Amino acid sequence: MPQVKTAISIPEALFEQVERLVEDLDISRSRLFALAVEELVKRHESLKMLEAINAANAESRSESEQKHRRRMRNKHRALVEGQW
């Protein structure tokens, strides 16, 4: 996969935490930042999906459908929150 170089600015205290973490994990800073951004992108996509599901749930008409959708929404939320 092609790589792109970029420069970022972060607070010094955060940089020091990053340095300790890459040492503990035995990975490069670049790999750590790539993993972190990948995780953030996945979270964002999950939140967008959850918002779409919730919007669709808001349109339900019957009481039984609303109850079913609430149960499914709660189950999905529990699954997603467990990943974070």
N, C-alpha and C positions, 0 to 999 in steps of 0.2 A: 504494500500500500504506500502511495507517495506520502512523504512527510512535508509539513509546512512549518517553518520556524516563525516564532513570534516572540515579542518581548512584552513582559507585563510588569506592573509595579504593584507591590503588596506591602503592607505595613511590616516593619522589621520584626516585630514580635511574632507575626504569622510566619514569616520566613524562617525564624528560628525553630518554630514548631514543625515546619515542613522538613527542615534539615534533620531533626531528631527522628521524624517519621520515616524518611527515606532510608536512614541508617537502620532503623528497626526492621523495616520491610525488605531491606537490601534491594531496592529498586532505584532508578534514576529519578531526579526531580521531574524531568520531562514525562516519564511514565506516570508518576503520581498525579501530575496536573492533568494528563490525558484521562486517567481513570476518574478523577474528580469531575471533570467537565462532562464526561460520558454519563456519569451517574446523575448529574444535574439535568442533563438533557432528557434522560429517561424519566426522571421525576416530573419534569415539566410536561412531557407527553402524557404521562399517566394522569396528571391533574387536568389537562385539557380533555382527555377521554372521560374522566369522572364528571367534569362540568357538562359535557355533551349528554352523558347518561342521565345526570340530574335534570337537565333541561327536558329531555324526553320523558322522564318520570313525572315532571310537573304537568304534563299534558294528559295524564291518565284520567279516565272518566269514572269507571266503576270502583266501588269500595274494595272489592276483592282484588282488583288489579292494583290499586294503590297499596294495599297491604303487601301483596307479593313484591311489588317494586321496592317498597321500603325495606323488606327483608333482604332482597338482592343488593340494594344500595349499601346497607349496613355490612353485609358479607364482603362486598367488594372493597369498602373502605377499610375493613379489618385486614384484608389481604394486602392492600396497598400500604397501609400504615406499618405493617409488619416488616416491610422491605426498607423502611427508612429508619 
